[in-house]
Amino acid sequence: MRYTIFLFLGLLASAVACAQSAEDAATPPADPTNPESDTADPAREAAARLTEKYSLDADQTAEVYTIQLRKQRNLSEILPLKTQNRPVYLNKLNSIQRGTQAGIRRLLKTDAQRDLFQQSMAEQRRLRAEKQRELQAQGASALTIEAAVLEIYFE
């Protein structure tokens, strides 16, 4: 009797899980370039900005949206470290930023897109170096400097 009850509960749970995954799969992702779509989604907003900035085609737009979703997921996973272990948080944040930029660089197809990306990265490096010099002159700690430098982020 117990076996039958557990079997029934297991089947019920798996049916609910399958129904939920089928519902999620049936819901198409919103168009990141459509301003009327969900504007509370930071990944969608970032994908729309990058699509406009680099004149991405439909395949590139879908790929950049996936990259931005991954970035948002990774950022949410490390958020507790921001208060618990700041040095580890900053190290992981730097890795996420580098990974996101590498993914974007890989999807760019045209020379114009790649040139614009390189200009953005050069500007980011310039601004970060300037901020680092400024904070070093003020005698800020290495952790404070690293946090301020990582706030300067393009893409």
N, C-alpha and C positions, 0 to 999 in steps of 0.2 A: 504494500500500500504506500509506504513512504517513498519507495522508488518511483512509483507512478506519479506522485505529487511533485517530486523533484524534477522528474522528466517533463511534466506539464509546465512547471515554472521556468525551466530552461528553454523550452520551446517558445513560451510566451515572450521571454526576454529577448530571444534571438529574432522573433518576428517583429518586435518593436524596434530593435536595432536596424533590421533590414529596411523597415518602412521609413525610418528616419534617414538612412543613407540614401534611399531612393528619392526621398523628397529633396535632400540636399543636391543630389545629382541632377534632378529635374529643374532646379532653379538656375537659370543661366546667369553667368556673371554679368554685372552691369557694364556698360560701355564706359571705359575710363575717360574717353574724350567727350562724353555727353555731359554738359554742365547740369542737366536736370536729374542726373543719377544721384545716388546717395553721396552727399557732400561731406558726411561725417567720417568717411573712410579716408584716412591719411594715405594709404597705399594708392587709392584711386586718384586722389588729388596730385600726388607726386608723379604718378604715371602720366596724368594729363599734362602737367607742366613739362615733363621731359619729352612727351610726344610733340608738344608745340615747339619747344626749344630746338630739338634736333630734327624736326620734320620726319618723324618715324612713320613707317608704313604699318599696315594692320598687324602683320606678324611681329614686327618689332614692338608695337604697342602692347600686344598680348604678353610678350616676353618681359618687357620692362615692368608690367603690372605684376607678373609672377615674382620678379626680383624684389619689387617693393613690398609685396606680401611677405616674402621671406624676411626682409629687413625688419618689418613691423613685428613679426612673430619673434625674431631673435631679440629685438629690443625689449619686448614685453617679458621675455624669459630672464633677462639680466637685470630688470628693474629693481628687484629686491637687493641686489648687490650695491646699488647706489648708496644706500645708507649702511649696509652691513659690512661691506669691504670695498671701499672706494678705489683703491689701486687696481683690484681685479676688475671692477666695473669699467674703469677707464681703459684698461687693456682690452677687454672684450668689446667695448664700444669702438675702439680703434680698429679692431679686427672686422667688425660688422661694416664699418664705413669703407674699409679697403675692399672687402668682399663685394659690397654693393657696387662700388665704382668699377671693379674689375669685371663684374657681370655686365654692366652697362657698356663698358669699353668693348667687350667681346661681341655684343649684338649690333654695334654700329657698322654699317656696310659701306657707306660712301666716304670718299676722302673729305668732303665738306663736314660730315658728321664727326669724323675722327679729329679733324682740325679744330672744330669748335670744342670738342671734349678736351683736347690737349690745352687749349686756351683757358678753359675753366679750371683745369687742374693746376696750371701755372699760376693763375690768379689766386686759387686757394692756398697754394704753397707760399706765395708772396705775402698774403694776409696773415697766414699763420706765423711766418717768420717775424713779421712786423709786431704781432701781438706778443710773441715770445720775448723779443728784445725789450719791448715796453715793460712787460711784467718783471723781467730780470733786472731792469734798471730800478724798478720799485722795490726790489728785494723780496718778491713773492716766492713762496715755497714751490718746489718742483711739482707737487701734486696740484697746486692751484694753477700753475702754468699749463700743465698738461690738460686739465679740465677746460681752461679757457681756450686753448688751441683747438681742442676737439669740438668746441662749439662752432667753430668756423668750418662749415661743411657744405660742399656743393654736391648736388645730385641727391 
